[in-house]
Amino acid sequence: MTHTAYFHGPPNRRPRLAYRRLFWLLIALLAVLLAVLRWGGYLLVAKSSLPAHAQAAVVLQGSVHGEMARVAGAIPLLRQGIVSQVLLSVPRESYWDQSVSEAARGYLVKNYGSEIASRFVFCETGPDVDSTQEEAEALIACIHQRAWTSIVVVTSNYHTRRAGWIWRKMLRGSPPPVDLSVDGVPDPEFQPQGWWRRRLYAKTWFYEFTKLVAERLL
């Protein structure tokens, strides 16, 4: 009786191949991690050139410190003549049933003077506004009421990419057409470079990145 011999190769060849694949997979994951740490902060930021002139700047709502930074970022647009007015998005009432518009007007007069404050107008949003898209819907109605056809949306740097996507989607096909630019201002709650070194920056990045991904997938 003859026996057929089967050659299976060296007994340790398959484990070595598996270890090699695992090694390169770990290298690839490490490279991706390093790239996210180095450039991930800039994924949230979309830079766009400002027009020579637009009818108004639109300042979006944010945290207390973020809102102050966004208002401060709109002031140079007024002073340089890039915009003629600023539309400030504010909730109708504070937690204490106080008029936010009146408080905002007092803040503007105190910090920037009466002349600058007089060029701010307010768009009050209701208590059901809880997202960038819902805020855009409310503000676009205010923009159409004033017959503006060119605006600069002013928001925090980390919010520019998502806000730009949402606003362009909302304005697409909206009569009359509105020319849109997005201006990002530095925010005390986020720094693109080294964002992972501070807990507050990392928290801001995580929340905004997940919203950015959801906006593209949904």
C-alpha positions as CSV (number, residue, x, y, z in Angstrom):
1,M,0.0,0.0,0.0
2,T,1.3,3.4,-1.0
3,H,0.8,6.5,1.2
4,T,0.3,10.0,-0.3
5,A,2.3,12.6,1.4
6,Y,0.8,16.1,1.9
7,F,3.1,19.1,2.3
8,H,1.8,21.7,4.7
9,G,4.8,24.0,4.7
10,P,6.8,24.9,7.7
11,P,4.7,24.5,10.9
12,N,5.3,28.0,12.1
13,R,4.6,29.8,8.8
14,R,0.9,30.6,9.4
15,P,1.4,32.1,12.9
16,R,4.2,34.2,11.6
17,L,1.9,35.5,8.8
18,A,-0.8,36.3,11.3
19,Y,1.6,38.2,13.6
20,R,2.9,40.1,10.7
21,R,-0.5,41.2,9.6
22,L,-1.4,42.2,13.2
23,F,1.9,44.2,13.4
24,W,1.1,46.2,10.3
25,L,-2.5,46.7,11.4
26,L,-1.2,48.2,14.7
27,I,1.2,50.4,12.8
28,A,-1.7,51.7,10.6
29,L,-3.9,52.4,13.6
30,L,-1.0,54.2,15.3
31,A,-0.5,56.3,12.2
32,V,-4.2,57.2,12.1
33,L,-4.1,58.1,15.8
34,L,-1.1,60.3,15.3
35,A,-2.7,62.0,12.3
36,V,-5.9,62.7,14.3
37,L,-3.9,64.2,17.2
38,R,-1.8,66.3,14.8
39,W,-4.5,67.5,12.3
40,G,-7.8,66.4,13.8
41,G,-8.5,69.8,15.2
42,Y,-8.5,71.3,11.8
43,L,-11.1,68.9,10.5
44,L,-13.7,71.0,12.3
45,V,-12.4,74.3,10.8
46,A,-13.4,75.6,7.4
47,K,-11.7,78.7,6.2
48,S,-13.5,80.9,3.6
49,S,-12.6,84.3,2.2
50,L,-14.8,87.2,3.2
51,P,-16.6,89.3,0.6
52,A,-15.7,92.9,0.0
53,H,-19.1,93.8,1.4
54,A,-22.2,92.0,2.7
55,Q,-25.4,93.4,4.1
56,A,-25.1,91.8,7.5
57,A,-23.2,89.6,9.8
58,V,-25.2,86.9,11.6
59,V,-23.8,85.9,15.0
60,L,-24.9,82.4,16.1
61,Q,-25.6,81.5,19.7
62,G,-23.0,79.6,21.8
63,S,-21.8,79.2,25.4
64,V,-21.4,82.4,27.4
65,H,-17.7,82.7,26.6
66,G,-18.2,81.5,23.0
67,E,-21.0,84.1,22.5
68,M,-18.8,86.9,23.7
69,A,-16.0,85.8,21.4
70,R,-18.4,85.6,18.4
71,V,-19.8,89.1,19.1
72,A,-16.2,90.4,19.4
73,G,-15.4,88.8,16.1
74,A,-18.3,90.6,14.4
75,I,-17.2,94.0,15.6
76,P,-14.2,94.3,13.1
77,L,-16.6,93.5,10.2
78,L,-18.6,96.5,11.2
79,R,-15.7,98.8,11.7
80,Q,-14.0,97.8,8.5
81,G,-17.2,98.3,6.5
82,I,-17.5,94.7,5.4
83,V,-21.0,94.6,6.8
84,S,-23.5,97.3,7.6
85,Q,-25.4,95.6,10.4
86,V,-25.1,92.6,12.7
87,L,-28.0,90.2,13.4
88,L,-27.5,88.7,16.8
89,S,-29.3,85.4,17.6
90,V,-30.6,85.4,21.1
91,P,-33.1,83.3,23.1
92,R,-36.3,85.1,23.9
93,E,-35.8,84.8,27.7
94,S,-33.2,83.8,30.1
95,Y,-33.6,81.2,32.8
96,W,-34.8,84.0,35.1
97,D,-37.5,85.2,32.7
98,Q,-35.5,88.3,31.8
99,S,-35.4,89.8,28.3
100,V,-32.1,88.6,26.7
101,S,-32.3,91.3,24.0
102,E,-32.3,94.1,26.6
103,A,-29.4,92.6,28.5
104,A,-27.5,92.1,25.2
105,R,-28.1,95.7,24.2
106,G,-26.7,96.9,27.5
107,Y,-23.7,94.7,27.1
108,L,-23.0,96.1,23.6
109,V,-23.4,99.7,24.7
110,K,-21.1,99.2,27.7
111,N,-18.3,97.4,25.8
112,Y,-18.5,98.9,22.3
113,G,-20.4,102.2,22.5
114,S,-23.8,103.4,21.4
115,E,-22.9,103.8,17.8
116,I,-21.8,100.2,17.3
117,A,-24.7,98.9,19.5
118,S,-27.2,100.8,17.3
119,R,-26.1,98.7,14.3
120,F,-27.1,95.4,16.0
121,V,-30.5,93.9,15.5
122,F,-31.8,90.9,17.3
123,C,-33.5,87.7,16.2
124,E,-35.2,86.0,19.1
125,T,-35.4,82.2,19.0
126,G,-37.9,80.1,20.9
127,P,-37.3,77.6,23.6
128,D,-37.6,74.7,21.1
129,V,-34.5,75.8,19.2
130,D,-31.8,73.3,20.3
131,S,-29.6,72.7,17.3
132,T,-27.7,74.6,14.5
133,Q,-30.3,73.6,12.0
134,E,-33.2,74.8,14.1
135,E,-31.4,78.0,14.8
136,A,-30.7,78.4,11.1
137,E,-34.4,78.0,10.3
138,A,-35.3,80.8,12.8
139,L,-32.6,83.1,11.6
140,I,-33.3,82.6,7.9
141,A,-36.9,83.8,8.5
142,C,-35.5,87.0,10.2
143,I,-33.1,87.4,7.2
144,H,-35.9,87.2,4.7
145,Q,-38.0,89.7,6.7
146,R,-35.2,92.2,6.2
147,A,-34.7,91.3,2.5
148,W,-31.0,90.7,3.0
149,T,-29.4,88.8,0.1
150,S,-25.8,88.7,1.4
151,I,-24.6,87.6,4.8
152,V,-21.6,86.5,6.8
153,V,-22.3,83.9,9.4
154,V,-20.0,84.5,12.4
155,T,-19.4,81.5,14.7
156,S,-16.6,79.7,16.6
157,N,-13.7,78.3,14.6
158,Y,-14.6,74.7,15.5
159,H,-18.2,75.2,14.4
160,T,-17.4,76.6,10.9
161,R,-17.4,73.4,8.8
162,R,-20.7,72.0,10.2
163,A,-22.4,75.4,10.3
164,G,-21.4,76.1,6.7
165,W,-22.8,72.7,5.6
166,I,-26.1,73.3,7.4
167,W,-26.6,76.9,6.3
168,R,-25.8,76.2,2.6
169,K,-28.2,73.3,2.7
170,M,-31.0,75.4,4.3
171,L,-30.4,78.3,1.9
172,R,-30.3,76.2,-1.2
173,G,-33.3,77.1,-3.4
174,S,-34.5,79.6,-0.8
175,P,-36.1,82.6,-2.4
176,P,-34.6,85.1,-2.7
177,P,-31.1,83.6,-3.1
178,V,-28.7,84.6,-0.3
179,D,-24.9,84.8,-0.8
180,L,-23.3,83.2,2.3
181,S,-19.8,83.4,3.8
182,V,-18.7,81.9,7.1
183,D,-16.3,83.6,9.4
184,G,-14.7,81.6,12.2
185,V,-13.4,83.3,15.3
186,P,-11.1,82.0,18.0
187,D,-13.0,80.4,20.9
188,P,-11.8,80.0,24.5
189,E,-13.2,76.5,24.6
190,F,-11.2,75.1,21.7
191,Q,-7.7,75.3,20.1
192,P,-7.1,73.3,16.9
193,Q,-3.4,72.8,17.6
194,G,-2.9,70.4,20.5
195,W,-6.6,70.1,21.1
196,W,-6.1,66.8,22.9
197,R,-3.9,68.3,25.6
198,R,-6.7,70.0,27.5
199,R,-9.9,68.3,28.7
200,L,-12.1,71.2,27.6
201,Y,-10.7,71.3,24.1
202,A,-10.9,67.5,23.8
203,K,-14.6,67.5,25.0
204,T,-15.4,70.2,22.5
205,W,-13.7,68.3,19.7
206,F,-15.4,65.0,20.5
207,Y,-18.9,66.6,20.6
208,E,-18.4,68.6,17.4
209,F,-16.8,65.8,15.5
210,T,-19.6,63.4,16.3
211,K,-22.1,66.0,15.1
212,L,-20.1,66.6,12.0
213,V,-20.1,62.9,11.1
214,A,-23.8,62.6,11.8
215,E,-24.5,65.6,9.6
216,R,-22.8,64.0,6.7
217,L,-24.3,60.6,7.2
218,L,-27.9,61.6,7.9
